[in-house]
Amino acid sequence: MSEIKRAAVIGTGTMGPGMGAVLERAGIEVALYDVSDEALERARKGLDLARGVIERLETERTEGGDVRFETDLAAALEGADLVLEAVPEKLELKHEVFAEFERHVADDAILSSNTSGIPITKIAEGLAHPERVVGMHWSNPPQLIPMIEVIPGERTSDETIAAARGLIERVGYRASMLNKEVPGFVENRVLYAIMRECLALVDEGVIDAEELDLNVKWGIGYKLAVIPPMQLLDVAGLDIYESVANYLNSELSTEAGVSETITKLTEQGKLGIKAGGGLFDYSDDELAELPAKRAAALVAVRKTLDAQEV
Ligand SMILES: NC(=O)c1ccc[n+]([C@@H]2O[C@H](COP(=O)([O-])OP(=O)(O)OC[C@H]3O[C@@H](n4cnc5c(N)ncnc54)[C@H](O)[C@@H]3O)[C@@H](O)[C@H]2O)c1
């Protein structure tokens, strides 16, 4: 497989525009395609915002990259060496679009899915070339979080996996290589394990939501960005971990359902920022300022971590 020069991002909702901006910066010609004109219009703004963030990150720029918007799938896929699928999380829809991809791209083009958890093997079912289908799971916001999970399906070839890894490194991101697929892959499994325990502590009245956030952000959140879990075990001492885990693991939440803190709020339509409030209430000013403030903080932290790699 030769170097990826042209890519097509299919689906330009929350994730597509930022993915396009990252690829463009690395010198890749990108087509952004969506079935919805409205989504494509929003994607123009999303792309500009993402470009602005990447500029502030000062990531290396390779000449030759650009982004074009397409309303015709065949035109978007023409000459693509890599397809990045980012349509809604529905298996039937993924099947439909992957079948279309096969009709329009060369036999050696890589077909990636940004699925958050649908098995790659299932997505590749029925395709003529399942060996070139791979999970490339970006983290939101894609222009800021420099880690992409690479998930092989049962039939994904080593060549495809190597191409995905090569591309991720070329855009200056870290590839997190999974050996096999499991539900939720790795990032979401770890995140949901944290969320489950946090919500159980709130449900049980051990701590209030705001205090919980303070605890995690300034305690393990801050620490884990520098000393990740496996390294932290070595720091703590495996004997210490063993004795604590021996009494603590059996105390941790194993709740298979959803926390009542969440279900009570969703019943009232309090769905979070998109509904103006969820676990917390937000003023209009806060809602207007939060995304830019958080993006600025993430830019600053990422730059610091990049400079200090230990
Ligand atoms: N949002 C996240 O935080 C996040 C993070 C990682 C992975 N993902 C995954 O990425 C994928 C996309 O998620 P999203 O949040 O960007 O979704 P989204 O709903 O915001 O956007 C999906 C877009 O796909 C378009 N679309 C629908 N059918 C299409 C078709 N046939 N062809 C082309 N475009 C079509 C829609 O018009 C929409 O604009 C999902 O698989 C999701 O699980 C999402």
Ligand as a Chemical Component Dictionary entry (heavy atoms), coordinates in Angstrom:
data_LIG
# 
_chem_comp.id                   LIG 
_chem_comp.type                 NON-POLYMER 
_chem_comp.pdbx_formal_charge   0 
_chem_comp.three_letter_code    LIG 
# 
loop_
_chem_comp_atom.comp_id 
_chem_comp_atom.atom_id 
_chem_comp_atom.alt_atom_id 
_chem_comp_atom.type_symbol 
_chem_comp_atom.charge 
_chem_comp_atom.model_Cartn_x 
_chem_comp_atom.model_Cartn_y 
_chem_comp_atom.model_Cartn_z 
_chem_comp_atom.pdbx_ordinal 
LIG N1  N1  N 0  -19.602 11.940 19.089 1  
LIG C1  C1  C 0  -18.604 11.340 19.723 2  
LIG O1  O1  O 0  -18.180 11.758 20.811 3  
LIG C2  C2  C 0  -17.945 10.139 19.094 4  
LIG C3  C3  C 0  -16.655 9.764  19.540 5  
LIG C4  C4  C 0  -16.003 8.672  18.927 6  
LIG C5  C5  C 0  -16.678 7.950  17.951 7  
LIG N2  N2  N 1  -17.934 8.326  17.551 8  
LIG C6  C6  C 0  -18.572 7.537  16.487 9  
LIG O2  O2  O 0  -18.422 8.226  15.259 10 
LIG C7  C7  C 0  -19.563 7.995  14.416 11 
LIG C8  C8  C 0  -20.201 9.324  14.102 12 
LIG O3  O3  O 0  -20.561 9.954  15.304 13 
LIG P1  P1  P 0  -21.001 11.493 15.371 14 
LIG O4  O4  O 0  -21.159 11.802 16.827 15 
LIG O5  O5  O -1 -20.135 12.331 14.526 16 
LIG O6  O6  O 0  -22.451 11.371 14.706 17 
LIG P2  P2  P 0  -23.419 12.564 14.228 18 
LIG O7  O7  O 0  -24.805 12.033 14.352 19 
LIG O8  O8  O 0  -23.059 13.853 14.891 20 
LIG O9  O9  O 0  -23.049 12.714 12.675 21 
LIG C9  C9  C 0  -23.289 11.702 11.735 22 
LIG C10 C10 C 0  -23.476 12.352 10.371 23 
LIG O10 O10 O 0  -23.631 11.304 9.413  24 
LIG C11 C11 C 0  -24.562 11.769 8.448  25 
LIG N3  N3  N 0  -25.106 10.625 7.722  26 
LIG C12 C12 C 0  -26.183 9.861  8.003  27 
LIG N4  N4  N 0  -26.322 8.905  7.057  28 
LIG C13 C13 C 0  -25.324 9.091  6.159  29 
LIG C14 C14 C 0  -24.942 8.438  4.956  30 
LIG N5  N5  N 0  -25.610 7.390  4.485  31 
LIG N6  N6  N 0  -23.860 8.908  4.296  32 
LIG C15 C15 C 0  -23.168 9.980  4.750  33 
LIG N7  N7  N 0  -23.484 10.641 5.887  34 
LIG C16 C16 C 0  -24.558 10.195 6.572  35 
LIG C17 C17 C 0  -25.580 12.569 9.238  36 
LIG O11 O11 O 0  -26.261 13.481 8.384  37 
LIG C18 C18 C 0  -24.679 13.259 10.270 38 
LIG O12 O12 O 0  -24.288 14.547 9.821  39 
LIG C19 C19 C 0  -20.462 7.038  15.203 40 
LIG O13 O13 O 0  -20.165 5.717  14.823 41 
LIG C20 C20 C 0  -20.051 7.282  16.644 42 
LIG O14 O14 O 0  -20.307 6.173  17.473 43 
LIG C21 C21 C 0  -18.568 9.408  18.084 44 
# 
loop_
_chem_comp_bond.comp_id 
_chem_comp_bond.atom_id_1 
_chem_comp_bond.atom_id_2 
_chem_comp_bond.value_order 
_chem_comp_bond.pdbx_ordinal 
LIG N1  C1  SING 1  
LIG C1  O1  DOUB 2  
LIG C1  C2  SING 3  
LIG C2  C3  SING 4  
LIG C2  C21 DOUB 5  
LIG C3  C4  DOUB 6  
LIG C4  C5  SING 7  
LIG C5  N2  DOUB 8  
LIG N2  C6  SING 9  
LIG N2  C21 SING 10 
LIG C6  O2  SING 11 
LIG C6  C20 SING 12 
LIG O2  C7  SING 13 
LIG C7  C8  SING 14 
LIG C7  C19 SING 15 
LIG C8  O3  SING 16 
LIG O3  P1  SING 17 
LIG P1  O4  DOUB 18 
LIG P1  O5  SING 19 
LIG P1  O6  SING 20 
LIG O6  P2  SING 21 
LIG P2  O7  DOUB 22 
LIG P2  O8  SING 23 
LIG P2  O9  SING 24 
LIG O9  C9  SING 25 
LIG C9  C10 SING 26 
LIG C10 O10 SING 27 
LIG C10 C18 SING 28 
LIG O10 C11 SING 29 
LIG C11 N3  SING 30 
LIG C11 C17 SING 31 
LIG N3  C12 SING 32 
LIG N3  C16 SING 33 
LIG C12 N4  DOUB 34 
LIG N4  C13 SING 35 
LIG C13 C14 SING 36 
LIG C13 C16 DOUB 37 
LIG C14 N5  SING 38 
LIG C14 N6  DOUB 39 
LIG N6  C15 SING 40 
LIG C15 N7  DOUB 41 
LIG N7  C16 SING 42 
LIG C17 O11 SING 43 
LIG C17 C18 SING 44 
LIG C18 O12 SING 45 
LIG C19 O13 SING 46 
LIG C19 C20 SING 47 
LIG C20 O14 SING 48 
# 
